[in-house]
């Protein structure tokens, strides 16, 4: 298990755990990041991560990506 920010670009990953405060967890859930869901890293730009989650592209900060374990 590793944080999403360290996942390889272009590989499919399964979300295993989401950390952070209840507010952060709820925010990530609203974006489509749920345990058991698939996420694919498209690219990383200066620490920020662009991912495909639930057929949508989402950009998240490195801080948020560290809370998502794959």
PDB file as gemmi writes it, atoms N, CA and C in Angstrom:
CRYST1    1.000    1.000    1.000  90.00  90.00  90.00 P 1                      
ATOM      1  N   UNK A   1       0.852  -1.179   0.000  1.00  0.00           N  
ATOM      2  CA  UNK A   1       0.000   0.000   0.000  1.00  0.00           C  
ATOM      3  C   UNK A   1       0.900   1.246   0.000  1.00  0.00           C  
ATOM      4  N   UNK A   2       0.525   2.219  -0.837  1.00  0.00           N  
ATOM      5  CA  UNK A   2       1.300   3.465  -0.941  1.00  0.00           C  
ATOM      6  C   UNK A   2       0.365   4.626  -1.234  1.00  0.00           C  
ATOM      7  N   UNK A   3       0.816   5.844  -0.936  1.00  0.00           N  
ATOM      8  CA  UNK A   3      -0.001   7.017  -1.261  1.00  0.00           C  
ATOM      9  C   UNK A   3      -0.157   7.172  -2.779  1.00  0.00           C  
ATOM     10  N   UNK A   4      -1.281   7.710  -3.190  1.00  0.00           N  
ATOM     11  CA  UNK A   4      -1.576   7.897  -4.613  1.00  0.00           C  
ATOM     12  C   UNK A   4      -0.504   8.727  -5.315  1.00  0.00           C  
ATOM     13  N   UNK A   5       0.107   9.674  -4.614  1.00  0.00           N  
ATOM     14  CA  UNK A   5       1.101  10.540  -5.255  1.00  0.00           C  
ATOM     15  C   UNK A   5       2.340   9.765  -5.714  1.00  0.00           C  
ATOM     16  N   UNK A   6       2.547   8.539  -5.198  1.00  0.00           N  
ATOM     17  CA  UNK A   6       3.693   7.726  -5.600  1.00  0.00           C  
ATOM     18  C   UNK A   6       3.332   6.666  -6.630  1.00  0.00           C  
ATOM     19  N   UNK A   7       2.065   6.582  -7.029  1.00  0.00           N  
ATOM     20  CA  UNK A   7       1.632   5.580  -8.011  1.00  0.00           C  
ATOM     21  C   UNK A   7       2.195   5.917  -9.386  1.00  0.00           C  
ATOM     22  N   UNK A   8       2.444   4.882 -10.185  1.00  0.00           N  
ATOM     23  CA  UNK A   8       2.983   5.076 -11.529  1.00  0.00           C  
ATOM     24  C   UNK A   8       1.931   5.673 -12.455  1.00  0.00           C  
ATOM     25  N   UNK A   9       2.385   6.539 -13.344  1.00  0.00           N  
ATOM     26  CA  UNK A   9       1.495   7.161 -14.325  1.00  0.00           C  
ATOM     27  C   UNK A   9       1.004   6.096 -15.304  1.00  0.00           C  
ATOM     28  N   UNK A  10      -0.296   6.099 -15.562  1.00  0.00           N  
ATOM     29  CA  UNK A  10      -0.868   5.209 -16.559  1.00  0.00           C  
ATOM     30  C   UNK A  10      -1.317   3.853 -16.043  1.00  0.00           C  
ATOM     31  N   UNK A  11      -1.086   3.544 -14.767  1.00  0.00           N  
ATOM     32  CA  UNK A  11      -1.507   2.240 -14.251  1.00  0.00           C  
ATOM     33  C   UNK A  11      -2.803   2.385 -13.460  1.00  0.00           C  
ATOM     34  N   UNK A  12      -3.641   1.348 -13.546  1.00  0.00           N  
ATOM     35  CA  UNK A  12      -4.883   1.330 -12.780  1.00  0.00           C  
ATOM     36  C   UNK A  12      -4.579   0.915 -11.344  1.00  0.00           C  
ATOM     37  N   UNK A  13      -5.166   1.608 -10.392  1.00  0.00           N  
ATOM     38  CA  UNK A  13      -4.977   1.316  -8.980  1.00  0.00           C  
ATOM     39  C   UNK A  13      -6.334   1.212  -8.298  1.00  0.00           C  
ATOM     40  N   UNK A  14      -6.388   0.422  -7.237  1.00  0.00           N  
ATOM     41  CA  UNK A  14      -7.604   0.299  -6.440  1.00  0.00           C  
ATOM     42  C   UNK A  14      -7.390   1.039  -5.128  1.00  0.00           C  
ATOM     43  N   UNK A  15      -8.335   1.883  -4.761  1.00  0.00           N  
ATOM     44  CA  UNK A  15      -8.238   2.640  -3.515  1.00  0.00           C  
ATOM     45  C   UNK A  15      -8.463   1.684  -2.345  1.00  0.00           C  
ATOM     46  N   UNK A  16      -7.504   1.639  -1.426  1.00  0.00           N  
ATOM     47  CA  UNK A  16      -7.593   0.721  -0.297  1.00  0.00           C  
ATOM     48  C   UNK A  16      -7.962   1.423   1.007  1.00  0.00           C  
ATOM     49  N   UNK A  17      -7.582   2.703   1.138  1.00  0.00           N  
ATOM     50  CA  UNK A  17      -7.842   3.422   2.379  1.00  0.00           C  
ATOM     51  C   UNK A  17      -7.794   4.915   2.093  1.00  0.00           C  
ATOM     52  N   UNK A  18      -8.632   5.664   2.799  1.00  0.00           N  
ATOM     53  CA  UNK A  18      -8.613   7.124   2.693  1.00  0.00           C  
ATOM     54  C   UNK A  18      -8.442   7.688   4.093  1.00  0.00           C  
ATOM     55  N   UNK A  19      -7.409   8.493   4.277  1.00  0.00           N  
ATOM     56  CA  UNK A  19      -7.120   9.075   5.589  1.00  0.00           C  
ATOM     57  C   UNK A  19      -7.569  10.520   5.659  1.00  0.00           C  
ATOM     58  N   UNK A  20      -7.289  11.120   6.800  1.00  0.00           N  
ATOM     59  CA  UNK A  20      -7.618  12.522   6.992  1.00  0.00           C  
ATOM     60  C   UNK A  20      -8.818  12.715   7.900  1.00  0.00           C  
ATOM     61  N   UNK A  21      -9.175  13.961   8.083  1.00  0.00           N  
ATOM     62  CA  UNK A  21     -10.309  14.306   8.942  1.00  0.00           C  
ATOM     63  C   UNK A  21     -11.616  13.894   8.264  1.00  0.00           C  
ATOM     64  N   UNK A  22     -12.713  13.827   9.033  1.00  0.00           N  
ATOM     65  CA  UNK A  22     -14.003  13.483   8.414  1.00  0.00           C  
ATOM     66  C   UNK A  22     -14.391  14.420   7.271  1.00  0.00           C  
ATOM     67  N   UNK A  23     -14.037  15.702   7.389  1.00  0.00           N  
ATOM     68  CA  UNK A  23     -14.359  16.661   6.328  1.00  0.00           C  
ATOM     69  C   UNK A  23     -13.587  16.337   5.050  1.00  0.00           C  
ATOM     70  N   UNK A  24     -12.302  15.990   5.201  1.00  0.00           N  
ATOM     71  CA  UNK A  24     -11.467  15.652   4.046  1.00  0.00           C  
ATOM     72  C   UNK A  24     -11.984  14.378   3.394  1.00  0.00           C  
ATOM     73  N   UNK A  25     -12.316  13.383   4.202  1.00  0.00           N  
ATOM     74  CA  UNK A  25     -12.839  12.119   3.665  1.00  0.00           C  
ATOM     75  C   UNK A  25     -14.120  12.361   2.875  1.00  0.00           C  
ATOM     76  N   UNK A  26     -15.004  13.189   3.402  1.00  0.00           N  
ATOM     77  CA  UNK A  26     -16.267  13.496   2.734  1.00  0.00           C  
ATOM     78  C   UNK A  26     -16.013  14.224   1.415  1.00  0.00           C  
ATOM     79  N   UNK A  27     -15.082  15.176   1.417  1.00  0.00           N  
ATOM     80  CA  UNK A  27     -14.747  15.919   0.204  1.00  0.00           C  
ATOM     81  C   UNK A  27     -14.219  14.971  -0.873  1.00  0.00           C  
ATOM     82  N   UNK A  28     -13.309  14.071  -0.495  1.00  0.00           N  
ATOM     83  CA  UNK A  28     -12.757  13.123  -1.459  1.00  0.00           C  
ATOM     84  C   UNK A  28     -13.829  12.159  -1.965  1.00  0.00           C  
ATOM     85  N   UNK A  29     -14.722  11.761  -1.065  1.00  0.00           N  
ATOM     86  CA  UNK A  29     -15.825  10.876  -1.459  1.00  0.00           C  
ATOM     87  C   UNK A  29     -16.717  11.575  -2.481  1.00  0.00           C  
ATOM     88  N   UNK A  30     -16.972  12.865  -2.271  1.00  0.00           N  
ATOM     89  CA  UNK A  30     -17.794  13.632  -3.212  1.00  0.00           C  
ATOM     90  C   UNK A  30     -17.133  13.751  -4.591  1.00  0.00           C  
ATOM     91  N   UNK A  31     -15.797  13.702  -4.619  1.00  0.00           N  
ATOM     92  CA  UNK A  31     -15.067  13.751  -5.888  1.00  0.00           C  
ATOM     93  C   UNK A  31     -15.028  12.385  -6.573  1.00  0.00           C  
ATOM     94  N   UNK A  32     -15.413  11.327  -5.845  1.00  0.00           N  
ATOM     95  CA  UNK A  32     -15.440   9.991  -6.434  1.00  0.00           C  
ATOM     96  C   UNK A  32     -14.408   9.037  -5.873  1.00  0.00           C  
ATOM     97  N   UNK A  33     -13.618   9.498  -4.893  1.00  0.00           N  
ATOM     98  CA  UNK A  33     -12.604   8.637  -4.287  1.00  0.00           C  
ATOM     99  C   UNK A  33     -13.231   7.834  -3.154  1.00  0.00           C  
ATOM    100  N   UNK A  34     -13.580   6.569  -3.428  1.00  0.00           N  
ATOM    101  CA  UNK A  34     -14.173   5.700  -2.425  1.00  0.00           C  
ATOM    102  C   UNK A  34     -13.349   4.420  -2.342  1.00  0.00           C  
ATOM    103  N   UNK A  35     -13.304   3.820  -1.149  1.00  0.00           N  
ATOM    104  CA  UNK A  35     -12.559   2.582  -0.945  1.00  0.00           C  
ATOM    105  C   UNK A  35     -13.127   1.507  -1.871  1.00  0.00           C  
ATOM    106  N   UNK A  36     -12.237   0.826  -2.588  1.00  0.00           N  
ATOM    107  CA  UNK A  36     -12.645  -0.193  -3.544  1.00  0.00           C  
ATOM    108  C   UNK A  36     -12.785   0.343  -4.961  1.00  0.00           C  
ATOM    109  N   UNK A  37     -12.783   1.663  -5.108  1.00  0.00           N  
ATOM    110  CA  UNK A  37     -12.908   2.268  -6.436  1.00  0.00           C  
ATOM    111  C   UNK A  37     -11.584   2.261  -7.182  1.00  0.00           C  
ATOM    112  N   UNK A  38     -11.657   2.401  -8.491  1.00  0.00           N  
ATOM    113  CA  UNK A  38     -10.455   2.441  -9.323  1.00  0.00           C  
ATOM    114  C   UNK A  38     -10.054   3.877  -9.596  1.00  0.00           C  
ATOM    115  N   UNK A  39      -8.738   4.081  -9.655  1.00  0.00           N  
ATOM    116  CA  UNK A  39      -8.196   5.405  -9.954  1.00  0.00           C  
ATOM    117  C   UNK A  39      -6.948   5.210 -10.809  1.00  0.00           C  
ATOM    118  N   UNK A  40      -6.775   6.090 -11.785  1.00  0.00           N  
ATOM    119  CA  UNK A  40      -5.635   6.004 -12.700  1.00  0.00           C  
ATOM    120  C   UNK A  40      -4.947   7.358 -12.752  1.00  0.00           C  
ATOM    121  N   UNK A  41      -3.649   7.390 -12.489  1.00  0.00           N  
ATOM    122  CA  UNK A  41      -2.884   8.635 -12.531  1.00  0.00           C  
ATOM    123  C   UNK A  41      -2.611   8.980 -13.995  1.00  0.00           C  
ATOM    124  N   UNK A  42      -3.029  10.167 -14.402  1.00  0.00           N  
ATOM    125  CA  UNK A  42      -2.804  10.632 -15.773  1.00  0.00           C  
ATOM    126  C   UNK A  42      -1.461  11.340 -15.869  1.00  0.00           C  
ATOM    127  N   UNK A  43      -1.216  12.279 -14.965  1.00  0.00           N  
ATOM    128  CA  UNK A  43       0.050  13.009 -14.952  1.00  0.00           C  
ATOM    129  C   UNK A  43       0.250  13.685 -13.606  1.00  0.00           C  
ATOM    130  N   UNK A  44       1.484  14.094 -13.361  1.00  0.00           N  
ATOM    131  CA  UNK A  44       1.784  14.876 -12.162  1.00  0.00           C  
ATOM    132  C   UNK A  44       2.445  16.174 -12.599  1.00  0.00           C  
ATOM    133  N   UNK A  45       1.994  17.274 -12.024  1.00  0.00           N  
ATOM    134  CA  UNK A  45       2.545  18.591 -12.331  1.00  0.00           C  
ATOM    135  C   UNK A  45       2.912  19.303 -11.045  1.00  0.00           C  
ATOM    136  N   UNK A  46       4.172  19.536 -10.841  1.00  0.00           N  
ATOM    137  CA  UNK A  46       4.691  20.214  -9.637  1.00  0.00           C  
ATOM    138  C   UNK A  46       4.011  19.750  -8.358  1.00  0.00           C  
ATOM    139  N   UNK A  47       3.933  18.449  -8.202  1.00  0.00           N  
ATOM    140  CA  UNK A  47       3.366  17.884  -6.981  1.00  0.00           C  
ATOM    141  C   UNK A  47       1.885  17.592  -7.073  1.00  0.00           C  
ATOM    142  N   UNK A  48       1.158  18.339  -7.888  1.00  0.00           N  
ATOM    143  CA  UNK A  48      -0.272  18.082  -8.053  1.00  0.00           C  
ATOM    144  C   UNK A  48      -0.479  16.865  -8.948  1.00  0.00           C  
ATOM    145  N   UNK A  49      -1.583  16.179  -8.743  1.00  0.00           N  
ATOM    146  CA  UNK A  49      -1.837  14.937  -9.467  1.00  0.00           C  
ATOM    147  C   UNK A  49      -3.151  15.060 -10.237  1.00  0.00           C  
ATOM    148  N   UNK A  50      -3.135  14.665 -11.507  1.00  0.00           N  
ATOM    149  CA  UNK A  50      -4.355  14.601 -12.309  1.00  0.00           C  
ATOM    150  C   UNK A  50      -4.677  13.123 -12.491  1.00  0.00           C  
ATOM    151  N   UNK A  51      -5.899  12.749 -12.107  1.00  0.00           N  
ATOM    152  CA  UNK A  51      -6.287  11.340 -12.135  1.00  0.00           C  
ATOM    153  C   UNK A  51      -7.609  11.155 -12.859  1.00  0.00           C  
ATOM    154  N   UNK A  52      -7.845   9.933 -13.315  1.00  0.00           N  
ATOM    155  CA  UNK A  52      -9.153   9.524 -13.819  1.00  0.00           C  
ATOM    156  C   UNK A  52      -9.816   8.744 -12.702  1.00  0.00           C  
ATOM    157  N   UNK A  53     -10.976   9.197 -12.263  1.00  0.00           N  
ATOM    158  CA  UNK A  53     -11.731   8.479 -11.245  1.00  0.00           C  
ATOM    159  C   UNK A  53     -13.193   8.530 -11.648  1.00  0.00           C  
ATOM    160  N   UNK A  54     -13.838   7.377 -11.713  1.00  0.00           N  
ATOM    161  CA  UNK A  54     -15.247   7.277 -12.125  1.00  0.00           C  
ATOM    162  C   UNK A  54     -15.508   8.010 -13.431  1.00  0.00           C  
ATOM    163  N   UNK A  55     -14.688   7.733 -14.442  1.00  0.00           N  
ATOM    164  CA  UNK A  55     -14.847   8.290 -15.789  1.00  0.00           C  
ATOM    165  C   UNK A  55     -14.742   9.814 -15.838  1.00  0.00           C  
ATOM    166  N   UNK A  56     -14.092  10.418 -14.850  1.00  0.00           N  
ATOM    167  CA  UNK A  56     -13.903  11.873 -14.857  1.00  0.00           C  
ATOM    168  C   UNK A  56     -12.454  12.185 -14.502  1.00  0.00           C  
ATOM    169  N   UNK A  57     -11.956  13.281 -15.043  1.00  0.00           N  
ATOM    170  CA  UNK A  57     -10.605  13.724 -14.688  1.00  0.00           C  
ATOM    171  C   UNK A  57     -10.701  14.699 -13.536  1.00  0.00           C  
ATOM    172  N   UNK A  58      -9.865  14.455 -12.528  1.00  0.00           N  
ATOM    173  CA  UNK A  58      -9.875  15.292 -11.338  1.00  0.00           C  
ATOM    174  C   UNK A  58      -8.437  15.672 -11.010  1.00  0.00           C  
ATOM    175  N   UNK A  59      -8.214  16.935 -10.678  1.00  0.00           N  
ATOM    176  CA  UNK A  59      -6.895  17.390 -10.233  1.00  0.00           C  
ATOM    177  C   UNK A  59      -6.944  17.574  -8.719  1.00  0.00           C  
ATOM    178  N   UNK A  60      -5.971  16.954  -8.032  1.00  0.00           N  
ATOM    179  CA  UNK A  60      -5.898  17.106  -6.580  1.00  0.00           C  
ATOM    180  C   UNK A  60      -4.484  17.482  -6.187  1.00  0.00           C  
ATOM    181  N   UNK A  61      -4.355  18.122  -5.047  1.00  0.00           N  
ATOM    182  CA  UNK A  61      -3.042  18.531  -4.562  1.00  0.00           C  
ATOM    183  C   UNK A  61      -2.272  17.323  -4.065  1.00  0.00           C  
ATOM    184  N   UNK A  62      -0.965  17.489  -3.936  1.00  0.00           N  
ATOM    185  CA  UNK A  62      -0.125  16.410  -3.414  1.00  0.00           C  
ATOM    186  C   UNK A  62      -0.543  16.047  -1.990  1.00  0.00           C  
ATOM    187  N   UNK A  63      -0.935  17.059  -1.211  1.00  0.00           N  
ATOM    188  CA  UNK A  63      -1.380  16.831   0.157  1.00  0.00           C  
ATOM    189  C   UNK A  63      -2.592  15.889   0.191  1.00  0.00           C  
ATOM    190  N   UNK A  64      -3.554  16.121  -0.686  1.00  0.00           N  
ATOM    191  CA  UNK A  64      -4.725  15.246  -0.761  1.00  0.00           C  
ATOM    192  C   UNK A  64      -4.336  13.866  -1.285  1.00  0.00           C  
ATOM    193  N   UNK A  65      -3.444  13.823  -2.280  1.00  0.00           N  
ATOM    194  CA  UNK A  65      -3.035  12.541  -2.864  1.00  0.00           C  
ATOM    195  C   UNK A  65      -2.328  11.673  -1.830  1.00  0.00           C  
ATOM    196  N   UNK A  66      -1.671  12.288  -0.850  1.00  0.00           N  
ATOM    197  CA  UNK A  66      -1.000  11.517   0.206  1.00  0.00           C  
ATOM    198  C   UNK A  66      -1.997  10.849   1.139  1.00  0.00           C  
ATOM    199  N   UNK A  67      -3.231  11.329   1.182  1.00  0.00           N  
ATOM    200  CA  UNK A  67      -4.246  10.759   2.060  1.00  0.00           C  
ATOM    201  C   UNK A  67      -4.961   9.555   1.424  1.00  0.00           C  
ATOM    202  N   UNK A  68      -4.771   9.381   0.112  1.00  0.00           N  
ATOM    203  CA  UNK A  68      -5.428   8.283  -0.614  1.00  0.00           C  
ATOM    204  C   UNK A  68      -4.412   7.159  -0.788  1.00  0.00           C  
ATOM    205  N   UNK A  69      -4.680   6.020  -0.162  1.00  0.00           N  
ATOM    206  CA  UNK A  69      -3.770   4.879  -0.236  1.00  0.00           C  
ATOM    207  C   UNK A  69      -4.259   3.888  -1.284  1.00  0.00           C  
ATOM    208  N   UNK A  70      -3.336   3.465  -2.159  1.00  0.00           N  
ATOM    209  CA  UNK A  70      -3.672   2.492  -3.209  1.00  0.00           C  
ATOM    210  C   UNK A  70      -2.800   1.251  -3.071  1.00  0.00           C  
TER     211      UNK A  70                                                      
END                                                                             
